[in-house]
Amino acid sequence: MVIKRKEFLQIGSLATASFMLPKFLKAFESPMMVPPGNKVIVVIQFSGGNDGLNTVIPVQNDIYYKARPRLGIAKDKALSLTDEAGLNPALEAFKGLYDEGNLAIMNSVGYPNPDRSHFRSMDIWHSASKSNEYVNTGWIGRYLDAQCKGCDKPTQAVEIDDILSLALKGEDNNGLAFKDPKKLYTSSNEKFFRDINADHHAGDETADYLYKTMSGTLSSADYIFQQSKLHPSVAVYPGTALGKDLKTIASLILSDINTKVYYVSLGSFDTHVNQENQQKRLFTELNDAVKAFTADLKKNNRFEDVLMMTFSEFGRRVGQNASGGTDHGTANNMFFISGGLKEKGLLNAMPDLSDLKEGDLKHKVDFKDVYATVLKNWLGANDQQILGSRGNYLNFI
């Protein structure tokens, strides 16, 4: 079978999506046992801009109820956390984690000069850049670059999706995006890809890069699939998209693949219209999947070593709109779930609704300080090298 260079470049999407493999996956030639205490993070992205005020509810704040006469969640419906705060009623499992001391909540997280564009704000969160900077690498991708220069046990990052996010793209190393290890294995073993790989002759730089990426996929997909079968999760998960994704992540965490970062998305939380029903549906999916996932980790003695972290590109405006929803806002809250938290519960004050900027919340915590804390205290990485500056470290881990 003869494949022309032009034809191969036309299928260059092979270098992204399910086939975007880090260079160092070749290093996994023999099984590597997960060492005790091996720290892992699981990032859950709330795509679309989740409404933080109806997530962690200021149940004693009159301003909240005046600004949301129809959309505000009544105190008797919220799941009580403190005298001032309650959880969205769909997040019953999160309430249980809070009561156990395995949930921490950071309020008013954002960045200076916030951008209300979905794409731009998500880029800022993914790249860990300032709002006036444009960076084409992600904070997790740069973590891979920093950790995998001459290291004897390379790490990797995995996104459970068909397309790799900017967050996992580095200068030299990238994370791996796939929905199912078996499908990745099946696709990579198709004769078509094997033939075009064998037909390659060095030449054009772009083509060489694509061929190199594909070659890495073909040589590594079998290993990833075989390792994922070593300790598959036998727990029952909900049949939702997030339930299936977290079960895949659980099986990989329990396997011998030394993955440090897992990334998954849920959405869309862009609730300009009919917010109550949309958020309830998404939070029910989140709640049920996280409940199964945390129970699975506890049963297998990994809950102490895994940190789940949620974020969204921005929150929503304090006031409701005329369509039963809310519009793009600024600062938001983040959840942290683990058996290894050092601080638990509400980590800081609820948002100050009496001190707004053009109707929006003012951020009190820079998200880059959260990243710095996770990189330094959880992953043991050089956060200053990765983020380009020293962060104000937090104490929750």
C-alpha positions as CSV (number, residue, x, y, z in Angstrom):
1,M,0.0,0.0,0.0
2,V,1.5,3.3,-1.1
3,I,0.4,6.4,0.8
4,K,1.4,9.8,-0.7
5,R,2.7,12.5,1.7
6,K,-0.1,14.8,0.7
7,E,-2.7,12.2,1.5
8,F,-1.1,11.7,4.9
9,L,-1.1,15.4,5.7
10,Q,-4.8,15.4,4.9
11,I,-5.4,13.0,7.7
12,G,-3.2,15.0,10.0
13,S,-5.8,15.1,12.7
14,L,-4.2,11.9,13.8
15,A,-1.7,14.1,15.6
16,T,-4.5,15.4,17.8
17,A,-7.5,14.0,19.6
18,S,-7.2,10.3,20.4
19,F,-3.6,10.1,19.0
20,M,-1.9,13.0,20.9
21,L,0.6,11.0,22.9
22,P,3.4,12.4,25.0
23,K,6.9,11.4,23.7
24,F,7.8,9.8,26.9
25,L,5.1,7.1,26.8
26,K,7.7,5.0,24.9
27,A,9.5,4.7,28.3
28,F,6.7,2.4,29.6
29,E,8.2,-0.7,28.2
30,S,7.8,-2.8,31.3
31,P,5.2,-2.7,34.1
32,M,5.7,0.0,36.7
33,M,4.0,-0.5,40.0
34,V,2.2,2.4,41.6
35,P,4.2,3.3,44.6
36,P,2.4,3.8,48.0
37,G,1.5,7.4,48.5
38,N,1.7,8.2,44.8
39,K,-0.3,11.5,44.4
40,V,-2.8,11.9,41.7
41,I,-5.1,14.8,40.7
42,V,-8.4,14.6,38.9
43,V,-9.5,17.9,37.4
44,I,-13.2,18.3,36.5
45,Q,-13.9,21.2,34.3
46,F,-17.4,22.7,34.5
47,S,-17.6,24.0,30.9
48,G,-19.7,27.0,30.1
49,G,-19.5,29.0,33.3
50,N,-21.2,27.4,36.3
51,D,-23.3,29.6,38.5
52,G,-21.4,29.5,41.8
53,L,-24.0,31.4,43.8
54,N,-26.5,28.6,43.2
55,T,-23.8,26.0,43.9
56,V,-22.7,27.2,47.3
57,I,-25.7,29.3,48.4
58,P,-25.5,32.3,50.7
59,V,-28.6,31.3,52.5
60,Q,-28.6,34.3,55.0
61,N,-27.9,37.0,52.4
62,D,-30.9,39.2,51.6
63,I,-29.1,40.7,48.7
64,Y,-28.9,37.2,47.0
65,Y,-32.7,36.7,47.3
66,K,-33.5,40.3,46.2
67,A,-31.2,39.8,43.1
68,R,-32.8,36.4,42.4
69,P,-36.5,36.5,43.3
70,R,-37.3,33.5,41.2
71,L,-33.9,31.8,40.8
72,G,-32.6,31.9,44.3
73,I,-32.6,28.6,46.2
74,A,-34.5,28.8,49.4
75,K,-32.7,28.1,52.7
76,D,-35.0,25.1,53.5
77,K,-34.1,23.5,50.2
78,A,-30.4,24.0,50.4
79,L,-28.2,21.3,52.0
80,S,-26.9,23.0,55.1
81,L,-23.2,23.5,55.6
82,T,-23.0,26.4,58.0
83,D,-25.4,29.1,59.3
84,E,-24.4,31.1,56.2
85,A,-23.9,28.6,53.5
86,G,-25.8,25.7,51.9
87,L,-25.2,23.4,49.0
88,N,-27.3,23.0,45.9
89,P,-29.9,20.3,46.7
90,A,-28.7,18.1,43.8
91,L,-25.2,17.7,45.5
92,E,-26.2,15.3,48.3
93,A,-23.0,13.2,48.0
94,F,-20.9,16.5,48.3
95,K,-22.8,17.2,51.5
96,G,-21.8,13.7,52.7
97,L,-18.1,14.4,51.8
98,Y,-18.3,17.7,53.6
99,D,-19.7,16.1,56.8
100,E,-16.9,13.4,56.6
101,G,-14.2,16.1,56.3
102,N,-13.3,15.2,52.8
103,L,-14.6,18.3,51.0
104,A,-13.1,21.8,50.9
105,I,-14.6,24.8,49.2
106,M,-12.8,27.9,48.0
107,N,-14.9,30.9,47.3
108,S,-14.3,34.0,45.1
109,V,-11.7,32.4,42.9
110,G,-10.8,34.3,39.7
111,Y,-8.2,36.6,38.2
112,P,-7.7,40.4,37.7
113,N,-9.4,42.1,34.8
114,P,-11.7,39.1,34.0
115,D,-12.8,38.3,30.5
116,R,-16.4,37.2,29.9
117,S,-15.7,35.3,26.7
118,H,-16.0,31.6,27.1
119,F,-13.0,30.9,24.8
120,R,-10.7,33.6,26.1
121,S,-11.4,33.0,29.8
122,M,-11.0,29.2,29.4
123,D,-7.7,29.9,27.6
124,I,-6.6,32.0,30.6
125,W,-7.4,29.2,33.0
126,H,-5.9,26.5,30.8
127,S,-2.6,28.4,30.3
128,A,-2.4,30.0,33.7
129,S,-1.7,33.3,32.1
130,K,-2.7,36.9,32.9
131,S,-5.7,38.3,31.1
132,N,-3.4,40.4,28.9
133,E,-1.1,37.5,28.0
134,Y,-1.5,35.0,25.2
135,V,0.2,31.7,25.9
136,N,0.1,28.6,23.7
137,T,1.0,26.0,26.4
138,G,-1.0,24.8,29.3
139,W,-0.2,24.6,33.0
140,I,-0.4,20.8,33.0
141,G,1.6,20.6,29.7
142,R,4.4,22.7,31.3
143,Y,4.3,20.4,34.3
144,L,5.0,17.5,32.0
145,D,7.8,19.4,30.4
146,A,9.4,20.2,33.8
147,Q,9.0,16.7,35.3
148,C,10.1,14.7,32.3
149,K,13.5,16.2,31.5
150,G,15.8,13.3,32.3
151,C,13.5,11.7,34.8
152,D,13.9,7.9,35.2
153,K,10.1,7.4,35.7
154,P,8.3,9.7,33.3
155,T,4.8,10.8,34.3
156,Q,1.9,11.5,32.0
157,A,-1.4,13.3,31.9
158,V,-4.6,11.8,30.5
159,E,-7.7,13.6,29.3
160,I,-10.9,11.5,28.9
161,D,-12.1,13.2,25.7
162,D,-11.6,13.0,22.0
163,I,-9.7,16.3,21.8
164,L,-6.8,17.4,23.9
165,S,-7.3,20.7,25.8
166,L,-4.8,23.5,25.9
167,A,-4.3,22.8,29.6
168,L,-2.5,19.5,28.7
169,K,-0.3,20.8,25.9
170,G,3.4,21.6,26.7
171,E,6.3,22.9,24.7
172,D,7.9,19.5,24.4
173,N,5.3,17.1,25.9
174,N,1.6,16.7,25.6
175,G,-1.0,14.8,27.5
176,L,-3.0,11.9,26.0
177,A,-6.7,12.3,25.0
178,F,-8.9,9.3,24.6
179,K,-12.4,8.2,25.7
180,D,-11.7,4.5,26.0
181,P,-8.3,2.6,26.2
182,K,-9.8,-0.3,24.2
183,K,-11.0,2.0,21.4
184,L,-7.6,3.6,21.3
185,Y,-6.0,0.2,21.0
186,T,-8.4,-0.9,18.3
187,S,-8.0,2.2,16.2
188,S,-4.2,2.2,16.4
189,N,-4.1,-1.4,15.2
190,E,-6.0,-0.8,12.0
191,K,-4.0,-1.9,8.9
192,F,-4.4,1.6,7.3
193,F,-2.4,3.3,10.0
194,R,0.2,0.5,10.2
195,D,0.7,0.8,6.4
196,I,1.2,4.5,6.3
197,N,3.6,4.4,9.2
198,A,5.7,1.8,7.4
199,D,5.7,3.9,4.3
200,H,7.2,7.0,5.9
201,H,10.5,8.5,4.7
202,A,12.0,11.4,6.5
203,G,11.6,14.8,4.9
204,D,9.1,17.5,5.5
205,E,9.2,18.7,9.1
206,T,5.4,18.7,9.5
207,A,5.0,15.3,8.1
208,D,7.8,14.0,10.2
209,Y,6.1,15.3,13.3
210,L,2.8,13.6,12.4
211,Y,4.5,10.3,11.6
212,K,6.4,10.5,14.9
213,T,3.2,11.1,16.8
214,M,1.5,8.2,15.0
215,S,4.4,5.9,15.6
216,G,4.3,6.7,19.3
217,T,0.6,5.9,19.3
218,L,1.1,2.6,17.6
219,S,3.8,1.4,19.9
220,S,2.1,2.6,23.1
221,A,-1.6,1.9,22.6
222,D,-1.2,-1.8,23.3
223,Y,0.6,-1.2,26.5
224,I,-2.0,1.4,27.7
225,F,-4.8,-1.0,27.0
226,Q,-3.1,-4.0,28.6
227,Q,-2.3,-2.0,31.7
228,S,-5.8,-0.7,32.0
229,K,-7.0,-4.3,32.2
230,L,-4.8,-5.2,35.1
231,H,-7.0,-3.8,37.8
232,P,-10.3,-2.7,36.2
233,S,-12.8,-1.2,38.6
234,V,-15.6,-3.7,39.4
235,A,-17.7,-1.0,41.1
236,V,-21.1,0.0,39.8
237,Y,-21.0,3.5,38.2
238,P,-24.0,5.4,36.7
239,G,-24.3,5.0,33.0
240,T,-23.9,8.7,32.3
241,A,-21.0,10.1,30.3
242,L,-19.3,11.4,33.5
243,G,-20.0,8.1,35.3
244,K,-18.3,6.1,32.5
245,D,-15.4,8.6,32.4
246,L,-14.7,8.4,36.1
247,K,-14.9,4.6,36.0
248,T,-12.2,4.7,33.3
249,I,-10.1,7.0,35.5
250,A,-10.6,4.8,38.5
251,S,-9.4,1.7,36.5
252,L,-6.3,3.6,35.4
253,I,-5.6,4.9,38.9
254,L,-5.8,1.3,40.2
255,S,-3.6,0.0,37.4
256,D,0.2,0.1,37.1
257,I,0.3,3.2,34.9
258,N,2.0,6.0,36.8
259,T,-0.4,8.7,35.6
260,K,-0.3,11.9,37.7
261,V,-3.1,14.0,36.2
262,Y,-6.5,13.1,34.9
263,Y,-8.7,15.6,33.2
264,V,-12.4,15.4,32.4
265,S,-15.2,17.9,31.5
266,L,-18.9,18.3,32.3
267,G,-21.3,20.8,30.7
268,S,-22.6,23.0,29.3
269,F,-23.2,25.2,32.3
270,D,-24.0,28.2,30.1
271,T,-27.4,28.8,31.7
272,H,-28.7,32.0,30.2
273,V,-32.1,30.3,30.0
274,N,-33.9,27.7,32.2
275,Q,-30.9,27.6,34.6
276,E,-32.7,25.7,37.4
277,N,-33.4,22.5,35.3
278,Q,-30.1,22.6,33.5
279,Q,-28.0,23.0,36.6
280,K,-30.0,20.4,38.4
281,R,-29.5,17.8,35.6
282,L,-25.7,18.4,35.4
283,F,-25.3,18.4,39.2
284,T,-27.2,15.2,39.5
285,E,-24.8,13.6,36.9
286,L,-21.9,15.0,38.8
287,N,-23.2,14.0,42.2
288,D,-23.9,10.4,41.3
289,A,-20.6,9.9,39.4
290,V,-18.5,11.4,42.2
291,K,-20.3,9.3,44.8
292,A,-19.4,6.1,42.9
293,F,-15.8,7.3,42.3
294,T,-15.0,8.3,45.8
295,A,-16.5,5.1,47.2
296,D,-14.4,3.1,44.7
297,L,-11.2,4.9,45.8
298,K,-12.0,4.4,49.5
299,K,-12.6,0.7,49.0
300,N,-9.3,0.4,47.2
301,N,-7.3,2.5,49.7
302,R,-6.5,5.3,47.2
303,F,-8.7,8.1,48.5
304,E,-5.9,9.6,50.6
305,D,-3.7,9.9,47.5
306,V,-6.2,11.4,45.0
307,L,-7.3,15.0,44.9
308,M,-10.3,16.0,42.9
309,M,-10.5,19.6,41.8
310,T,-13.3,21.4,40.0
311,F,-13.3,24.7,38.2
312,S,-15.2,26.8,35.6
313,E,-14.0,29.5,33.3
314,F,-16.1,32.1,35.2
315,G,-19.2,32.4,37.4
316,R,-22.4,34.1,36.6
317,R,-23.8,37.6,37.4
318,V,-25.3,38.1,40.8
319,G,-28.7,39.2,39.4
320,Q,-31.0,36.9,37.4
321,N,-31.9,37.7,33.9
322,A,-35.4,37.9,32.3
323,S,-35.1,34.3,30.9
324,G,-34.9,32.3,34.1
325,G,-31.1,32.3,33.9
326,T,-28.0,34.2,34.6
327,D,-25.4,35.8,32.3
328,H,-21.6,35.7,32.2
329,G,-19.9,36.8,35.4
330,T,-16.5,36.7,37.1
331,A,-15.3,35.0,40.3
332,N,-16.5,31.6,41.3
333,N,-16.0,28.7,43.8
334,M,-13.9,25.6,43.5
335,F,-14.4,22.2,45.1
336,F,-11.5,20.0,46.5
337,I,-12.2,16.4,47.4
338,S,-9.7,14.1,49.0
339,G,-9.0,11.9,52.0
340,G,-5.7,13.9,52.3
341,L,-7.0,17.4,52.9
342,K,-5.2,19.5,55.5
343,E,-8.0,22.1,55.7
344,K,-11.7,21.2,55.2
345,G,-15.1,22.8,54.8
346,L,-15.4,26.5,53.8
347,L,-11.8,27.7,53.3
348,N,-12.7,31.4,53.2
349,A,-15.5,33.8,53.5
350,M,-18.6,33.7,51.3
351,P,-18.7,36.2,48.4
352,D,-19.4,39.8,49.5
353,L,-22.6,40.7,47.6
354,S,-22.5,44.3,49.0
355,D,-19.2,45.0,47.2
356,L,-19.6,44.3,43.5
357,K,-17.9,45.7,40.4
358,E,-20.5,46.5,37.8
359,G,-22.8,43.9,39.2
360,D,-20.2,41.2,39.4
361,L,-18.3,39.5,42.2
362,K,-14.8,40.6,43.0
363,H,-12.2,37.8,43.1
364,K,-10.4,37.3,46.4
365,V,-8.2,34.3,45.4
366,D,-6.2,34.1,42.2
367,F,-6.6,30.7,40.5
368,K,-2.9,30.6,39.8
369,D,-2.3,30.4,43.5
370,V,-4.5,27.3,43.6
371,Y,-2.4,25.8,40.7
372,A,0.8,26.7,42.5
373,T,-0.4,25.0,45.7
374,V,-1.4,21.9,43.8
375,L,1.8,21.7,41.9
376,K,4.1,22.3,44.9
377,N,2.2,20.6,47.8
378,W,0.5,17.7,46.0
379,L,2.6,16.9,42.9
380,G,5.9,18.0,44.4
381,A,6.7,20.0,41.3
382,N,8.6,23.3,40.8
383,D,5.6,25.6,40.5
384,Q,7.7,28.7,39.9
385,Q,9.3,27.1,36.9
386,I,5.9,25.9,35.5
387,L,3.9,29.1,36.2
388,G,6.7,31.6,35.8
389,S,6.3,33.3,39.2
390,R,6.0,32.4,42.9
391,G,2.5,31.8,44.0
392,N,0.8,32.7,47.3
393,Y,0.5,29.2,48.7
394,L,-2.7,28.0,50.3
395,N,-3.1,25.6,53.2
396,F,-5.8,23.1,52.1
397,I,-3.2,20.5,51.0
